[in-house]
Amino acid sequence: MRSDSTDEVPTRQRRKEARPQELLDAALELFVEKGFTATRAEEVAQRAGVSKGTLYLYYPSKEELFKAVVRQNLGSLIAEGQEAVAQFQGASAELLVQLMLTWWERVGRTRAAGIHKIILAEVRNFPELAQFYADEVIAPAEALFGAVLGRGITSGEFRDLPPRETAHALLAPMIFIALHQHSVGACPVQGCATMDPESLLRTHLDLVLRGMLRRPGASESGR
């Protein structure tokens, strides 16, 4: 009997350690399916297989739960991107391709892409969440892509372009793809060709990078 008891304790401990992730997974599913406003804490707890009280032990409000979902699915990836930029040894154009395709693999082709739709559709009614998203996602993403641009300008690979505007030009198609997948792209619409997101990203990068690359012998006044 002692052996059974000792086996049970680690199992319970593992279950407890897994709960925050289970709650975040359930919350992401419901937020994307129903939107932030329509999702109730009770539903998240039920889908995760725990009580509402257990949910509040980890996340004291629905707002805090949503923030945790954003941090895990977007904030952590941006932080990884910042580390990748610091360690990358190749050309800045290659780094941009790597960052955007990693985003597609980790966010764009997953349920997390639906977070962008939630933000655009509902966050205006929640000023605190709007500020949180600006601080945790928008500003760091701008800084991340701005750092890559600055790296390329310093090395002479890119022309001297405005960092913030260029960062938004790079980010725009990623947001578009995410919105498309969770709006028109999620419906059986006839007459519209299926879009290959990775091909779209590669085409966009090809177009943008050709415009960003410094032309041999070109003066800055002729940029």
Secondary structure, 3 states (H helix, E strand, C coil): CHHHHHHHHHHHHHHHHHHHHHHHHHHHHHHHHHCCCCCCHHHHHHHHCCCHHHHHHHCCCHHHHHHHHHHHHHHHHHHHHHHHHHHCCCCHHHHHHHHHHHHHHHHHCCHHHHHHHHHHHHHHHCHHHHHHHHHHHHHHHHHHHHHHHHHHHHHCCECCCCHHHHHHHHHHHHHHHHHHHCCHHHCCCCCCCCCCHHHHHHHHHHHHHHHHECCCCCCHHHC
